[in-house]
């Protein structure tokens, strides 16, 4: 049974509209998603929940689709979601229990709702959750050309999905920005002919400070409902998902389960086996919608704990090709010796920036870019956790950005990217404040935001740490030391960065 035109009122009179999928049973729990991507986009999940005895409600976010109001990213989702939870709980067809569902931005929405403590909210299951300022629209305080692309996706009331997915169009727009010698701030104008107020506002807040704190839960102790976090080893929003996880565990004894699969961002919903030039074993595939339905049944007292969730942390181990579990997140590490690179200096010219890798080869490379520091061949080694890299840099440039990468080298095949993290020289001490780069001084720095990985090396595998100029995914730094959003190619300063000595690599062992 289907109700196509459900209308849910909010405290200020704005109506949120969407679709209601009814199970056979009349009085039953509700699974709610609140989305800027179109309520119909969740149609594929509804049959699983309805067949399991849940009502499934997919609502357009304020200002999107059929909902009233104006859409403003991150602004209204918590309060609107709170009102939706309580309204749904009062309906005669609901038994008073509401849980939430969804990934990416809709993962953020679930945390925003939970932070408002709706009395009828029983559990959240955020997947690949955006954490504003931590992994989107900033990561390591670096913005990207993806940000206006996403804002175009959620602009107005149309879907805009085909525009969003047009890779050729967006690569061309980036090139046009360079050709016109325009600053990053003008990318919205160049790409779509209009300003995005959110983009301009975000550019005025380039560091992880109070502005971004306002979009996150203020006190994780207030979130006392069970949480199931799902993310992937190649998920762009893994940093956000694990930041929520770490903060919640540190503040609350509430139940929190964590699943980390061998997935990129999209595969955290589909459990796809192949993406970005990588492929994984059949044993990696999980019916994630069914898992979440089982977990909801368990936390609502309608079933047993899913067998798949053998412990509090469940992750896929590449090499053993099996799912493993642990009582807590692995955090120990072992230092791996690296050999010097053939070169020690990296020439950075902001006017010459490499293209972003194609989607079908995003995580593999035939040759290593930049400065590469390789380990000796390794014995069979289990690596599970988040790598860290320490290195010493020196430059006469007033400012610069780098990209740190960790690769697995196996036989004669392509190098496999295990993770990458941007480094902004001005934020080497803290993401909350900028500091000038000291000219021609040896400065020790640490790259600690690499993603969680779990794999087993084969005999003679090697690990490489790469230090390179960021590619075109990332906002270009024209290296003047000024406002990065307002610099343009006309201001560009070229120069060298020297890696002093050999980087230190700490690989996680578990």
Buried (B, 14 or more C-beta within 10 A) or exposed (E): EEBEEBBBEBEEEBBBBBBBBBBEEEEBBBBBBBBBBBBBBBBEBBEBBBEBBBBBBBBBBBBBBBBBBEBBBBBBBBBBBBBBBBBBBEBEBBBBBBBBBBBBBBBBBBBBBBBBEBEBBBBBBBBBBBBBBBBBBBBBBBBBBBBBBBBBBBBEBEBBEEBBEEEEBBBEBBEEBBEEEBBBBBBBBBBBEEEBEBBEEBBEBBBBBEBBEEBBBEEBEEBBBBBBBBBBBBBBBBBBBBBBBEBBBEBBEBBBBBBBBBBBBBBBBBBBBEBBBBEBBEEBBBEBBBBBBBBBBBBBEBBEEBEBBEEBBBBBBBBBBEBBBBEEBBEEBEEBEBEEBEEBBBEBEBEEBBEBBEEEEBBBBEEBBBBBBBBEEBEEBBBBBBBBBBBBBBBBBBBBBBBBBBBBBBEEEBBBBBBBBBBBBBBBEEBEEBEEBEEEEEBEBBBEBBBBBBBBBBEEBBBBBBBBBBBBBBBBBBBBBEEBBBBBBEBBBEBBBBBEEBBBBBBBEB
